[in-house]
Amino acid sequence: VSKQFWRWLRLCHALYDDRRDFAGCTLQRADLCALSGCPSLKGGPENVGPIFMYKLVGSWGFSPSAKHWKNFSEWGRKFRR
């Protein structure tokens, strides 16, 4: 990954890894909105910094938390058997 993404990724995980409701970081823009009729987010909610928490299924550049990756890996091993 690029130096910029790596720097952002480390900060994202440092800020949120200890939260139970955190699954991972993504490069996906937050311009999708799950609620009908909500305004365009233009990359994120207003009045926050470049790293913010938002419910979004982000498949682009996804970096799961260590806890979720461990659980997923264990599930995958059981599924293969």
MOBELSUL-V657761 format. One record per residue. N is the residue number from 1. RES is the residue in one small letter. D_FIRST is the distance of its C-alpha to the first C-alpha in Angstrom with 1 decimal. Layout:
n:N res:RES d_first:D_FIRST
n:N res:RES d_first:D_FIRST
//
This chain:
n:1 res:v d_first:0.0
n:2 res:s d_first:3.8
n:3 res:k d_first:6.6
n:4 res:q d_first:8.3
n:5 res:f d_first:6.4
n:6 res:w d_first:6.4
n:7 res:r d_first:9.9
n:8 res:w d_first:10.9
n:9 res:l d_first:9.9
n:10 res:r d_first:12.0
n:11 res:l d_first:14.7
n:12 res:c d_first:15.0
n:13 res:h d_first:15.5
n:14 res:a d_first:17.9
n:15 res:l d_first:19.9
n:16 res:y d_first:20.3
n:17 res:d d_first:19.9
n:18 res:d d_first:23.6
n:19 res:r d_first:24.8
n:20 res:r d_first:26.4
n:21 res:d d_first:25.5
n:22 res:f d_first:21.7
n:23 res:a d_first:19.8
n:24 res:g d_first:16.2
n:25 res:c d_first:13.8
n:26 res:t d_first:12.6
n:27 res:l d_first:11.4
n:28 res:q d_first:14.7
n:29 res:r d_first:17.2
n:30 res:a d_first:20.4
n:31 res:d d_first:22.7
n:32 res:l d_first:24.3
n:33 res:c d_first:27.2
n:34 res:a d_first:29.0
n:35 res:l d_first:32.3
n:36 res:s d_first:34.5
n:37 res:g d_first:35.5
n:38 res:c d_first:32.8
n:39 res:p d_first:31.7
n:40 res:s d_first:28.4
n:41 res:l d_first:25.8
n:42 res:k d_first:24.2
n:43 res:g d_first:20.8
n:44 res:g d_first:22.3
n:45 res:p d_first:25.6
n:46 res:e d_first:27.7
n:47 res:n d_first:28.2
n:48 res:v d_first:25.0
n:49 res:g d_first:22.0
n:50 res:p d_first:18.5
n:51 res:i d_first:17.8
n:52 res:f d_first:20.5
n:53 res:m d_first:21.6
n:54 res:y d_first:22.6
n:55 res:k d_first:23.6
n:56 res:l d_first:21.4
n:57 res:v d_first:20.3
n:58 res:g d_first:16.7
n:59 res:s d_first:15.3
n:60 res:w d_first:12.5
n:61 res:g d_first:9.2
n:62 res:f d_first:11.7
n:63 res:s d_first:11.3
n:64 res:p d_first:15.0
n:65 res:s d_first:17.0
n:66 res:a d_first:18.1
n:67 res:k d_first:21.6
n:68 res:h d_first:20.8
n:69 res:w d_first:18.6
n:70 res:k d_first:21.5
n:71 res:n d_first:24.1
n:72 res:f d_first:22.3
n:73 res:s d_first:22.0
n:74 res:e d_first:25.7
n:75 res:w d_first:26.7
n:76 res:g d_first:25.1
n:77 res:r d_first:26.9
n:78 res:k d_first:30.2
n:79 res:f d_first:29.7
n:80 res:r d_first:29.4
n:81 res:r d_first:32.6
//
